[in-house]
Amino acid sequence: MKLVTFNDGRVGHLDGEAVVELDVPSMRDFFEQEGRAEETGRRFPLAEVTLQAPIVPKKFFHTAGNFTDHHDELTAVDWSHPVHKGIVFFQNVDAIIGPDQPIVYPEGLTKELDYELELAIVIGKSGKFFGPEEAEDYIAGYTVFNDITARDIQRREMQSGVFSFSKAIDTFCPIGPWIITKDEVPDPHTLAMELRVNGERRQTGNTQQMIISIPHLVAYHSAQGYTAGDIITTGTISGVAAVQPNPFDFYLQPGDRIEAEIEGIGTLRNHVISWKDAHDTEPFSSDLYGPAN
């Protein structure tokens, strides 16, 4: 089943080219009710609704350095600290946007806007302190995540060995276009992944390249306690702009259109707009980080 959030926050599932509305106030409520939600009887043509981010979780767990090829290519980046496999940090849930919504380029903060295609795991029920053999019971489904990153800010953060702000700026967290329930994903460890910018292939990979498997990721985070609807990401594949011989030929720019696709899950489309087009003001800047280089 493909679960969607649409228009003014209504919840539904897709039936062909129609959205069938469900009688539940939010997607988190849907999972808290263990998926028990009646249909309202209302159906809408998919082409006539606006899809939003399918869910806004209570907690959003990031995983970094978890794909073999990407982990290897990170050695080409001049980090002050290594990115260890499976490193974990939290995302700012207020930065979440949905399909076809704009990523706002904060020119006053960064000149190195990058993309990172990732599979995101949606947790279906509350729980804590369990092992990999129990993890499957906690997985509700999957969605697509594009981990937008300001690399120049990230390099400064990495001087202390951590990073967060560089990935948590407003609009830097596109997810969607829907949640695929786990029964429609026979093996989440064999999914082809590809990210395109303006139709040009930038990232390619497969979830079989993960160093830490999905059950182990889900079990590891359980020590922090889950709420139904929480999200865990699996890390990105190779091909990000930062590792290219000339990254500035690849960094995102206003006007770029991004397609982040995972086999069997869906294609998340977003576009980049300038700060002025979004806010009609001069770009915001922060004295804490200094002007963007």
GUPA-7707 format. One record per residue (C-alpha): x, y, z negated; residue number from 1; residue in one letter. Coordinates in Angstrom, 3 decimals, always signed. Each point is the difference from the previous one (the first is absolute). Example, Ala and Ser with C-alpha at 12.3 -4.5 7.8 and 13.67 -1.06 7.14 Angstrom:
{{+12.300, -4.500, -7.800}, 1, "A"}
{{+1.370, +3.440, +0.660}, 2, "S"}
END
This chain:
{{+0.000, +0.000, +0.000}, 1, "M"}
{{+1.154, +3.518, +0.806}, 2, "K"}
{{-0.886, +2.359, -2.839}, 3, "L"}
{{-0.167, +3.733, +0.685}, 4, "V"}
{{-0.585, +3.284, -1.767}, 5, "T"}
{{-1.715, +2.510, +2.257}, 6, "F"}
{{-1.543, +3.459, +0.277}, 7, "N"}
{{-0.541, +1.415, -3.502}, 8, "D"}
{{+1.482, -2.977, -1.850}, 9, "G"}
{{-2.551, -2.660, +0.843}, 10, "R"}
{{+1.139, -3.626, +0.088}, 11, "V"}
{{-0.780, -2.564, +2.660}, 12, "G"}
{{+1.237, -2.889, +2.086}, 13, "H"}
{{+0.372, -0.311, +3.743}, 14, "L"}
{{-2.362, -2.121, +2.043}, 15, "D"}
{{+1.322, +0.244, +3.544}, 16, "G"}
{{-0.192, +3.675, +0.930}, 17, "E"}
{{-2.319, +0.882, -2.880}, 18, "A"}
{{+0.605, +0.973, -3.622}, 19, "V"}
{{-2.339, -1.735, -2.446}, 20, "V"}
{{-0.408, +2.118, -3.117}, 21, "E"}
{{+0.411, -1.636, -3.422}, 22, "L"}
{{-1.781, +1.127, -3.152}, 23, "D"}
{{+3.067, +0.859, -2.070}, 24, "V"}
{{+1.396, +3.441, -0.917}, 25, "P"}
{{+3.641, -0.616, +0.981}, 26, "S"}
{{+2.381, -2.672, +1.252}, 27, "M"}
{{+1.547, -0.312, -3.443}, 28, "R"}
{{-3.469, -0.687, -1.401}, 29, "D"}
{{-0.469, -2.636, +2.706}, 30, "F"}
{{+3.041, -1.917, -1.246}, 31, "F"}
{{-0.837, +0.607, -3.666}, 32, "E"}
{{-3.359, -1.669, +0.742}, 33, "Q"}
{{+1.920, -2.915, +1.579}, 34, "E"}
{{-1.406, +0.849, +3.412}, 35, "G"}
{{-3.607, -0.397, -1.076}, 36, "R"}
{{-1.749, +2.830, +1.821}, 37, "A"}
{{-3.264, -0.106, +1.895}, 38, "E"}
{{-0.443, +1.537, +3.426}, 39, "E"}
{{-2.108, +3.169, +0.016}, 40, "T"}
{{-1.587, -0.881, +3.326}, 41, "G"}
{{+1.649, +2.938, +1.754}, 42, "R"}
{{+2.306, -0.539, +2.969}, 43, "R"}
{{+2.069, +2.604, +1.830}, 44, "F"}
{{+1.837, -0.207, +3.333}, 45, "P"}
{{+3.724, -0.167, -0.763}, 46, "L"}
{{+0.665, +2.657, +2.643}, 47, "A"}
{{-2.266, +2.432, -1.866}, 48, "E"}
{{+1.494, -0.258, -3.504}, 49, "V"}
{{+3.176, +1.479, -1.440}, 50, "T"}
{{+2.182, -2.604, -1.653}, 51, "L"}
{{+1.780, +1.119, -3.146}, 52, "Q"}
{{+2.803, -1.640, -1.946}, 53, "A"}
{{-1.612, -3.339, -0.844}, 54, "P"}
{{+0.837, +0.297, -3.695}, 55, "I"}
{{+1.628, +2.355, -2.498}, 56, "V"}
{{+1.550, -2.298, -2.598}, 57, "P"}
{{+0.629, +0.707, -3.642}, 58, "K"}
{{+3.604, -1.177, +0.410}, 59, "K"}
{{+2.086, -0.170, +3.181}, 60, "F"}
{{+3.176, -2.086, -0.293}, 61, "F"}
{{+2.782, +0.554, +2.560}, 62, "H"}
{{+2.566, -2.625, +0.978}, 63, "T"}
{{+3.245, +0.975, +1.754}, 64, "A"}
{{+2.803, -1.931, +1.688}, 65, "G"}
{{-2.083, -3.173, +0.379}, 66, "N"}
{{+0.489, -0.830, +3.703}, 67, "F"}
{{+3.251, -1.632, +1.081}, 68, "T"}
{{+0.762, +2.149, +3.060}, 69, "D"}
{{-0.972, +3.260, -1.676}, 70, "H"}
{{+1.982, -0.866, -3.129}, 71, "H"}
{{+3.073, -0.610, +2.169}, 72, "D"}
{{-0.376, +3.213, +1.992}, 73, "E"}
{{-0.289, +2.084, -3.177}, 74, "L"}
{{+3.737, -0.482, -0.402}, 75, "T"}
{{+0.381, +2.427, +2.907}, 76, "A"}
{{-1.682, +2.774, -1.996}, 77, "V"}
{{+2.165, +2.106, -2.279}, 78, "D"}
{{-1.885, -0.688, -3.235}, 79, "W"}
{{+1.802, +0.750, -3.236}, 80, "S"}
{{-1.527, -3.166, -1.514}, 81, "H"}
{{-0.911, -3.321, +1.630}, 82, "P"}
{{-3.646, -0.844, +0.701}, 83, "V"}
{{-0.371, -3.365, -1.702}, 84, "H"}
{{-2.493, -2.522, +1.343}, 85, "K"}
{{-3.445, +0.322, -1.482}, 86, "G"}
{{+0.651, +3.341, -1.735}, 87, "I"}
{{-3.282, +1.338, -1.384}, 88, "V"}
{{-1.506, +3.452, -0.471}, 89, "F"}
{{-3.445, +1.633, -0.118}, 90, "F"}
{{-1.718, +1.953, +2.768}, 91, "Q"}
{{-2.055, +3.160, -0.514}, 92, "N"}
{{-3.559, -1.103, +0.770}, 93, "V"}
{{-1.030, +3.599, +0.711}, 94, "D"}
{{+2.279, -0.125, +3.068}, 95, "A"}
{{-2.194, -2.676, +1.608}, 96, "I"}
{{-1.612, +0.744, +3.355}, 97, "I"}
{{-1.993, -2.204, +2.343}, 98, "G"}
{{+0.010, -0.901, +3.689}, 99, "P"}
{{+0.178, +2.861, +2.514}, 100, "D"}
{{+0.666, +2.520, -2.759}, 101, "Q"}
{{+2.992, +2.347, +0.405}, 102, "P"}
{{+3.360, -0.341, -1.694}, 103, "I"}
{{+1.006, +3.559, -0.880}, 104, "V"}
{{+3.659, +0.799, +0.708}, 105, "Y"}
{{+1.271, +2.083, -2.970}, 106, "P"}
{{+2.690, +1.901, +1.884}, 107, "E"}
{{+0.991, +1.945, -3.119}, 108, "G"}
{{+0.984, -3.230, -1.760}, 109, "L"}
{{+1.418, -2.340, +2.640}, 110, "T"}
{{+1.458, -0.197, +3.497}, 111, "K"}
{{+0.248, -3.802, -0.014}, 112, "E"}
{{-3.501, -1.490, +0.091}, 113, "L"}
{{+0.110, -3.792, +0.431}, 114, "D"}
{{-2.462, -2.888, +0.400}, 115, "Y"}
{{-0.073, -3.447, -1.621}, 116, "E"}
{{-2.550, -2.645, +0.997}, 117, "L"}
{{-0.993, -2.272, -2.892}, 118, "E"}
{{-2.556, -2.658, -0.860}, 119, "L"}
{{-2.077, +0.916, -3.049}, 120, "A"}
{{-1.567, -2.563, -2.331}, 121, "I"}
{{-3.314, +0.861, -1.678}, 122, "V"}
{{-0.577, -1.464, -3.459}, 123, "I"}
{{-3.498, -1.362, -0.560}, 124, "G"}
{{-0.278, -0.270, -3.770}, 125, "K"}
{{+1.564, +1.150, -3.231}, 126, "S"}
{{+2.743, -2.065, -1.621}, 127, "G"}
{{+3.487, -0.059, -1.422}, 128, "K"}
{{+2.917, -2.317, -0.771}, 129, "F"}
{{-0.454, -2.820, +2.504}, 130, "F"}
{{+2.317, -1.964, +2.269}, 131, "G"}
{{+0.276, -0.443, +3.786}, 132, "P"}
{{-2.102, -3.159, -0.082}, 133, "E"}
{{-2.950, +2.068, -1.290}, 134, "E"}
{{+0.538, +3.044, +2.232}, 135, "A"}
{{-2.300, -1.115, +2.822}, 136, "E"}
{{-2.996, +0.285, -2.336}, 137, "D"}
{{+0.717, +3.709, -0.420}, 138, "Y"}
{{+0.372, +0.917, +3.679}, 139, "I"}
{{-3.133, +1.400, +1.646}, 140, "A"}
{{+1.354, +1.042, +3.381}, 141, "G"}
{{+2.445, +2.041, +2.022}, 142, "Y"}
{{+0.287, +3.351, +1.748}, 143, "T"}
{{+2.601, +2.015, +1.955}, 144, "V"}
{{+2.200, +2.610, -1.681}, 145, "F"}
{{+2.341, +2.561, +1.577}, 146, "N"}
{{+2.512, +1.147, -2.610}, 147, "D"}
{{+0.797, +3.539, +1.161}, 148, "I"}
{{+3.328, +1.152, -1.462}, 149, "T"}
{{+1.987, +3.236, -0.157}, 150, "A"}
{{+3.523, -1.431, +0.396}, 151, "R"}
{{+1.906, +3.146, -0.964}, 152, "D"}
{{-1.922, +0.164, -3.276}, 153, "I"}
{{+0.497, -3.740, -0.470}, 154, "Q"}
{{+3.789, +0.335, +0.289}, 155, "R"}
{{-0.008, +2.615, -2.759}, 156, "R"}
{{-2.220, -2.193, -2.178}, 157, "E"}
{{+2.264, -2.985, +0.602}, 158, "M"}
{{+2.845, +1.816, -1.740}, 159, "Q"}
{{-1.711, -1.162, -3.191}, 160, "S"}
{{-0.812, -3.409, +1.475}, 161, "G"}
{{-3.766, +0.510, +0.241}, 162, "V"}
{{-2.448, +1.423, +2.514}, 163, "F"}
{{-3.641, +1.004, -0.141}, 164, "S"}
{{-0.621, +3.661, +0.929}, 165, "F"}
{{+1.298, -0.594, +3.533}, 166, "S"}
{{-2.840, -2.459, +0.623}, 167, "K"}
{{-2.782, +1.569, -2.053}, 168, "A"}
{{-0.569, +3.413, +1.613}, 169, "I"}
{{-3.580, +0.810, +1.000}, 170, "D"}
{{-1.194, -2.086, +3.038}, 171, "T"}
{{+3.098, -2.255, -0.106}, 172, "F"}
{{-2.036, -3.147, -0.731}, 173, "C"}
{{-2.140, -1.107, +2.974}, 174, "P"}
{{-1.835, -3.312, -0.511}, 175, "I"}
{{-2.689, -1.827, +1.967}, 176, "G"}
{{-1.863, -0.214, +2.223}, 177, "P"}
{{-1.762, -2.643, -2.126}, 178, "W"}
{{+0.636, -2.809, -2.466}, 179, "I"}
{{+0.065, -3.502, +1.451}, 180, "I"}
{{-1.145, -2.561, -2.568}, 181, "T"}
{{+2.549, -2.726, -0.638}, 182, "K"}
{{-2.188, -2.758, +1.446}, 183, "D"}
{{+0.613, +1.517, +3.453}, 184, "E"}
{{+3.802, -0.061, -0.413}, 185, "V"}
{{+1.064, -3.682, +0.038}, 186, "P"}
{{+3.683, +0.771, -0.650}, 187, "D"}
{{+1.056, +3.555, -0.902}, 188, "P"}
{{+3.660, -1.039, +0.365}, 189, "H"}
{{-0.179, -0.432, +3.821}, 190, "T"}
{{-1.405, +3.342, +1.183}, 191, "L"}
{{+1.605, +2.013, +2.806}, 192, "A"}
{{+0.533, +3.679, -0.833}, 193, "M"}
{{+0.592, +2.946, +2.326}, 194, "E"}
{{+0.053, +3.787, -0.360}, 195, "L"}
{{-0.195, +2.331, +3.003}, 196, "R"}
{{+0.487, +3.761, +0.268}, 197, "V"}
{{-1.581, +1.600, +3.055}, 198, "N"}
{{-0.285, -3.492, +1.483}, 199, "G"}
{{+3.714, -0.759, -0.455}, 200, "E"}
{{+0.836, -3.062, -2.100}, 201, "R"}
{{+2.055, +1.018, -3.031}, 202, "R"}
{{-0.362, -2.884, -2.478}, 203, "Q"}
{{-0.502, -3.709, +0.621}, 204, "T"}
{{+0.098, -2.885, -2.420}, 205, "G"}
{{-1.933, -2.769, -1.667}, 206, "N"}
{{-1.113, -0.658, -3.539}, 207, "T"}
{{+1.956, -3.261, +0.084}, 208, "Q"}
{{+3.104, +2.195, -0.510}, 209, "Q"}
{{-1.034, +0.873, -3.550}, 210, "M"}
{{+2.636, -0.812, -2.596}, 211, "I"}
{{-2.483, -0.145, -2.895}, 212, "I"}
{{-3.266, -1.760, +0.867}, 213, "S"}
{{-3.452, +1.440, -0.592}, 214, "I"}
{{-0.852, -2.332, -2.933}, 215, "P"}
{{+3.251, +0.938, -1.743}, 216, "H"}
{{-0.600, +3.736, +0.583}, 217, "L"}
{{-3.530, -0.243, -1.369}, 218, "V"}
{{+1.166, -1.998, -3.016}, 219, "A"}
{{+2.904, +2.362, -0.701}, 220, "Y"}
{{-2.219, +3.088, -0.163}, 221, "H"}
{{-2.515, -1.771, -2.243}, 222, "S"}
{{+2.110, +0.945, -3.027}, 223, "A"}
{{-1.214, +3.578, +0.553}, 224, "Q"}
{{-3.647, -1.085, +0.006}, 225, "G"}
{{-2.402, +0.010, +2.935}, 226, "Y"}
{{-3.319, +1.696, +0.551}, 227, "T"}
{{-2.272, -1.206, +2.788}, 228, "A"}
{{+0.882, +1.958, +3.145}, 229, "G"}
{{+3.668, +0.637, -0.811}, 230, "D"}
{{+2.441, -0.099, +2.943}, 231, "I"}
{{+3.458, -1.544, +0.383}, 232, "I"}
{{+2.157, +0.610, +3.074}, 233, "T"}
{{+2.456, -2.535, +1.382}, 234, "T"}
{{+2.742, +2.327, +1.299}, 235, "G"}
{{+0.736, +1.055, +3.561}, 236, "T"}
{{+1.577, -1.641, +3.045}, 237, "I"}
{{+3.032, +1.132, +2.002}, 238, "S"}
{{+0.043, +2.981, +2.341}, 239, "G"}
{{-0.637, +3.055, -2.172}, 240, "V"}
{{+1.361, +3.304, +1.305}, 241, "A"}
{{+2.550, +0.444, -2.783}, 242, "A"}
{{+2.141, -2.950, +1.143}, 243, "V"}
{{+0.214, +1.023, +3.671}, 244, "Q"}
{{+3.311, +1.285, +1.455}, 245, "P"}
{{-1.607, +3.440, +0.359}, 246, "N"}
{{-2.947, +0.051, -2.434}, 247, "P"}
{{-1.137, +3.455, +1.131}, 248, "F"}
{{-1.001, -1.534, +3.333}, 249, "D"}
{{-2.450, -2.169, -1.939}, 250, "F"}
{{-1.275, +1.998, -2.978}, 251, "Y"}
{{-3.680, +0.920, +0.223}, 252, "L"}
{{-1.052, +3.414, +1.300}, 253, "Q"}
{{-3.316, +1.881, +0.151}, 254, "P"}
{{-2.013, -1.357, +2.908}, 255, "G"}
{{+1.275, -3.581, -0.372}, 256, "D"}
{{-2.552, -2.813, -0.001}, 257, "R"}
{{+0.761, -3.136, -1.990}, 258, "I"}
{{-1.462, -3.473, +0.382}, 259, "E"}
{{+0.846, -2.422, -2.815}, 260, "A"}
{{-1.151, -3.506, +0.910}, 261, "E"}
{{+0.032, -3.320, -1.851}, 262, "I"}
{{-1.224, -3.144, +1.720}, 263, "E"}
{{-3.360, -1.145, -1.337}, 264, "G"}
{{-0.312, +3.034, -2.281}, 265, "I"}
{{-0.502, +2.984, +2.308}, 266, "G"}
{{+1.507, +3.166, +1.443}, 267, "T"}
{{+0.283, +3.139, -2.111}, 268, "L"}
{{+0.162, +3.166, +2.096}, 269, "R"}
{{+1.052, +3.423, -1.282}, 270, "N"}
{{+1.470, +3.169, +1.462}, 271, "H"}
{{+2.400, +2.614, -1.319}, 272, "V"}
{{-0.963, +3.665, -0.241}, 273, "I"}
{{+1.954, +3.045, -1.111}, 274, "S"}
{{-0.442, +1.620, -3.392}, 275, "W"}
{{-1.430, +3.139, +1.604}, 276, "K"}
{{-2.604, -1.960, +1.942}, 277, "D"}
{{-1.089, -1.680, -3.222}, 278, "A"}
{{+0.135, +2.938, -2.403}, 279, "H"}
{{+0.352, +3.191, +2.070}, 280, "D"}
{{+2.711, +1.189, -2.407}, 281, "T"}
{{+3.767, +0.061, -0.010}, 282, "E"}
{{+1.466, -3.432, -0.824}, 283, "P"}
{{+0.236, -0.821, -3.683}, 284, "F"}
{{+3.535, -0.316, -1.376}, 285, "S"}
{{+1.426, -0.965, -3.382}, 286, "S"}
{{+2.984, +1.548, -1.777}, 287, "D"}
{{+0.483, -3.292, -1.815}, 288, "L"}
{{+1.188, -1.731, +3.157}, 289, "Y"}
{{+1.246, +3.058, +1.816}, 290, "G"}
{{-0.749, +0.816, +3.625}, 291, "P"}
{{-0.189, -2.886, +2.476}, 292, "A"}
{{+3.269, -0.466, +1.880}, 293, "N"}
END
